[in-house]
Amino acid sequence: MLILGIETSCDETAAAIVEGSQAGVKVISSSLATSRELHEKTGGIVPEVAARKQVESIVPVVEDVLKQAGLELNDIDKLAVTTGPGLIGSLVVGVAAAKSLALAVEKPLIPVNHLVGHIYANWVGDNKPEFPAVALVVSGGHTDLVLMKGHGDFVYLGGTLDDAAGEAFDKVARLLGIKKYLGGAELSKVAQACIENKMVGVLPRPKITDLDYDFSFSGLKTAVKRVVDTREFELESLAKEFETAVVDVLVAKTIRAAKEHKVKTLLFGGGVAANTQLRERLKKEAEELDIKIFIPSVNLCTDNAIYIATTAYFNQVERDLGDINPDPSLGIMD
């Protein structure tokens, strides 16, 4: 089965074609256009600018994946599109384009939740995770823990009460003067340069001992600001201490959930899933518990259409085109 996926939830415009079968999901082609350079100049995403660039890019990106694959649109069996969460203007561009294409070739269109898509990055290729599984989704706007009993069968365990982990990384990077826009990855590079963390224990590990599965990183960000205000800190050590504090919390709650629910598998996804320390710590803890862990390749952690099409293959819930609409506030359980 050939599925064309379209993703426009934020500032990227992406399309991909995957072939799904009992053997797994094979990536046939993928294309992505970004307006990041424009947003770096303003120190943040300007929604109107992102949407305008996506209007310009959506047709070329779709044409590119079809050309790469040597296919015509009529050769596609089904289409898939991100309906949320995300920026409303950006989502409108993707949904409108997908509806138009589906209508033109009279093929089914499958709506996909972007957050669920992050989880399905773990099914790209010949991966076949076993159920039940605990999935940790960590991105710039979301931090969620869910129990996955089967395809499309989720139980919400907990999530962030304020700042998401990725958001906290970006805000602290700005606070430390590392980078104004999307500085989380740069902060991690600074942290990796730390040979000896001279600030071990200076920052709190919010809610790490609480018995729920919720997260809170706003107070951690405030704690970093207090240290910065003293002007008595080493940049590399403070970056390392902050990153370690976030990782400590994420790993502790995820592993506790895996133990409590006696799962066979751990799944990881989202932009922050590219963080080296977090990947290594989760892998180590899972191996000690003899739990299989799946972590997407770094290129599948950031926004792309490959996992949107993959999600659609495993969750082929077709809807009338009139019932498929963008929802910027869509939650992982919606």
C-alpha positions in Angstrom: 0.0 0.0 0.0 1.4 3.4 -1.0 0.6 6.3 1.2 1.4 10.0 0.6 1.8 11.9 3.8 1.7 15.7 4.2 3.0 17.6 7.3 2.6 21.3 7.9 2.1 21.7 11.7 4.7 24.4 12.3 7.3 26.1 10.0 8.2 23.1 7.8 6.4 21.9 4.7 7.0 18.2 4.3 5.7 15.3 2.1 6.6 11.7 1.9 5.6 8.5 0.3 5.8 5.2 2.2 4.9 1.7 1.2 3.3 -0.3 4.0 3.2 -4.1 4.1 3.4 -7.0 6.5 7.2 -6.7 6.2 7.1 -3.2 7.6 7.1 0.4 6.3 9.5 1.3 3.5 10.3 4.9 2.8 9.9 5.5 -1.0 10.6 9.3 -1.0 10.7 12.3 1.3 11.0 16.1 0.8 11.0 19.0 3.2 11.1 22.8 2.9 11.7 25.1 5.8 11.4 28.7 6.6 13.8 28.5 9.6 16.2 31.1 8.3 13.4 33.7 8.3 12.4 32.9 11.9 16.0 33.0 13.1 16.1 36.7 12.1 13.1 37.5 14.3 14.1 35.2 17.2 11.0 33.1 16.9 8.3 31.7 14.6 6.0 34.3 13.0 2.9 32.3 12.2 1.8 34.4 9.2 5.3 34.1 7.7 5.4 30.4 8.2 2.0 29.9 6.6 2.8 32.1 3.6 6.0 30.1 2.9 4.0 26.9 3.2 1.6 28.1 0.5 4.6 28.6 -1.7 6.2 25.3 -0.9 3.4 22.7 -0.7 3.0 22.0 -4.4 6.7 21.8 -5.1 7.3 19.5 -2.2 4.5 17.1 -3.2 5.7 17.2 -6.8 9.2 16.4 -5.6 8.3 13.2 -3.7 6.2 12.0 -6.7 9.2 12.7 -9.0 11.6 11.0 -6.7 9.4 7.9 -6.5 8.7 7.9 -10.2 5.0 7.9 -9.5 1.9 9.7 -10.5 -0.7 10.9 -7.9 -3.1 8.3 -9.2 -0.6 5.6 -8.2 -1.1 6.5 -4.5 -3.5 4.3 -2.6 -4.3 6.7 0.3 -3.3 10.1 1.5 -2.6 11.3 5.1 -2.3 14.7 6.6 -1.5 16.3 10.0 -4.6 17.9 11.4 -3.0 19.1 14.7 -1.7 20.2 17.0 0.2 23.1 15.6 -0.2 26.6 14.1 -3.7 27.1 12.7 -2.5 28.9 9.5 0.1 26.2 8.8 -2.4 23.4 9.5 -4.9 25.0 7.1 -2.4 24.9 4.3 -1.7 21.2 4.7 -5.2 20.1 5.2 -6.6 22.1 2.3 -3.9 20.8 0.0 -4.5 17.2 1.1 -8.2 17.5 0.6 -7.8 18.9 -2.8 -5.4 16.1 -3.9 -7.7 13.4 -2.4 -10.7 14.9 -4.1 -8.8 15.2 -7.4 -7.9 11.5 -7.6 -10.8 10.2 -5.5 -8.6 8.5 -2.9 -9.2 8.2 0.9 -7.7 10.8 3.2 -6.6 9.8 6.7 -6.3 12.5 9.4 -3.2 12.1 11.7 -2.5 13.5 15.1 1.1 14.9 15.0 1.9 13.8 18.5 0.9 10.2 17.7 3.0 10.5 14.6 6.1 11.0 16.7 5.4 7.6 18.3 5.0 5.9 15.0 8.5 7.0 13.9 9.4 3.9 15.8 7.6 1.7 13.1 9.6 3.1 10.2 11.5 0.3 8.5 11.1 -3.3 9.6 10.6 -2.4 13.3 7.8 -4.3 15.0 7.5 -3.1 18.6 5.5 -5.4 20.9 2.5 -4.3 23.0 1.9 -3.2 25.7 4.4 -0.3 25.5 5.0 2.9 27.3 5.7 5.8 24.9 7.4 9.1 25.9 6.8 12.0 23.5 9.0 15.0 24.2 9.0 18.0 21.9 9.0 21.8 22.0 5.4 22.1 22.9 4.5 18.7 24.5 5.8 16.2 27.1 3.5 13.2 27.4 3.6 9.7 28.7 1.1 7.2 27.4 0.5 3.5 27.7 0.0 1.9 24.3 -2.0 -1.3 24.3 -2.3 -1.6 20.6 -2.4 0.4 17.4 -4.7 3.4 18.2 -5.3 2.1 21.7 -3.8 4.6 24.2 -4.1 5.3 27.9 -2.9 8.7 29.0 -0.5 8.5 32.0 0.6 12.1 32.4 2.1 15.2 30.8 3.5 18.6 31.4 1.6 21.0 33.7 3.4 24.0 32.3 6.5 24.2 30.1 7.3 21.2 27.9 10.8 19.9 28.1 11.8 21.2 24.7 10.3 24.6 25.5 12.4 24.7 28.7 15.6 23.8 26.7 14.9 26.6 24.3 14.1 29.2 27.0 17.1 28.3 29.1 19.4 28.5 26.0 18.1 32.0 25.4 18.5 32.8 29.1 22.1 31.7 29.0 22.8 33.7 25.9 23.5 30.6 23.8 20.9 31.1 21.1 17.7 33.2 20.8 15.7 30.8 18.6 15.5 27.0 18.9 18.6 26.9 21.1 17.9 23.6 22.8 20.2 21.6 20.6 23.0 24.2 21.0 22.6 24.1 24.8 23.2 20.3 24.6 26.4 20.9 22.6 27.6 23.3 25.4 26.6 20.7 28.0 28.6 18.0 26.2 31.7 20.2 26.3 31.5 20.1 30.1 34.4 17.9 31.4 33.4 18.2 35.1 30.0 19.4 36.3 30.9 21.7 39.1 27.2 22.5 39.8 25.9 19.0 40.6 22.7 19.3 42.7 22.4 23.1 42.3 19.2 22.7 40.3 16.0 20.9 41.4 14.5 17.8 39.8 10.8 18.9 39.8 8.3 16.2 40.7 10.8 13.4 40.3 9.6 11.7 43.5 5.9 12.4 43.0 3.8 9.3 42.4 2.0 10.7 39.4 3.3 10.8 35.8 3.1 14.6 35.3 6.0 16.9 34.6 6.8 20.5 35.5 9.8 22.4 34.1 8.8 26.0 34.7 10.3 26.1 38.2 13.5 24.5 36.9 13.8 27.4 34.3 13.3 29.9 37.2 16.0 28.2 39.2 18.4 28.6 36.3 17.6 32.3 36.2 18.4 32.7 39.9 21.8 31.2 39.3 22.4 33.4 36.2 21.4 36.5 38.3 24.2 35.7 40.7 26.7 35.9 37.8 28.7 33.2 39.6 28.5 30.2 37.3 30.4 28.3 34.6 28.4 28.2 31.4 29.3 24.6 30.5 28.5 23.3 34.0 25.2 25.1 34.3 24.1 23.8 30.9 25.1 20.3 31.9 23.3 20.6 35.2 20.2 21.8 33.6 20.2 19.1 30.9 20.9 16.4 33.5 18.0 17.7 35.7 15.6 17.4 32.8 16.9 14.0 31.8 16.7 12.7 35.4 13.0 13.5 35.6 12.1 12.2 32.2 14.0 8.9 32.7 12.7 8.4 36.3 9.1 8.7 35.4 9.3 6.8 32.2 11.0 3.8 33.8 8.6 3.8 36.7 5.7 3.7 34.3 7.3 0.8 32.4 7.7 -1.1 35.7 4.2 -0.4 37.0 2.5 -1.4 33.8 4.9 -4.4 33.1 5.4 -3.4 29.5 7.5 -5.2 26.9 8.6 -2.1 25.0 9.6 1.5 25.5 8.9 3.9 22.7 10.5 7.3 22.4 9.7 10.2 20.0 9.7 14.0 19.5 12.3 16.6 18.8 14.0 16.2 22.2 14.4 12.5 21.4 17.5 13.6 19.5 19.1 14.6 22.8 22.2 12.3 23.2 22.1 12.1 27.0 18.4 11.3 27.1 18.8 8.6 24.4 21.7 7.0 26.2 20.1 7.1 29.7 16.8 5.6 28.5 18.6 2.9 26.6 20.7 2.0 29.6 17.8 1.8 32.0 15.6 -0.2 29.6 18.4 -2.7 29.0 18.9 -3.2 32.7 15.2 -4.0 33.0 15.4 -6.3 29.9 12.8 -4.1 28.1 13.1 -3.6 24.4 13.5 0.1 23.6 12.9 1.8 20.2 14.5 5.2 19.5 14.0 6.8 16.1 17.0 8.0 14.1 17.7 11.6 14.7 16.3 12.7 11.3 12.9 11.1 12.3 12.8 13.0 15.6 12.1 16.4 14.0 9.0 17.2 12.0 8.6 15.2 8.8 6.0 13.5 6.7 7.5 10.0 6.9 6.0 9.2 10.3 2.7 10.9 9.3 2.3 8.5 6.4 3.5 5.6 8.7 0.9 6.4 11.3 -1.8 6.4 8.7 -0.8 2.9 7.5 -1.2 1.5 11.0 -4.4 3.5 11.8 -6.4 3.6 8.6 -9.4 5.5 9.9 -10.9 7.1 6.8 -13.2 10.0 7.1 -15.4 12.1 4.8 -13.4 15.1 3.6 -15.9 17.4 5.2 -15.1 15.9 8.6 -11.4 16.5 8.3 -10.4 19.9 9.7 -7.3 21.5 11.3 -7.3 21.5 15.1 -4.4 23.5 16.6 -5.2 22.4 20.2 -5.4 18.7 19.5 -4.1 16.6 22.3 -2.4 13.2 22.1 -5.6 11.4 23.2 -8.0 13.3 20.9 
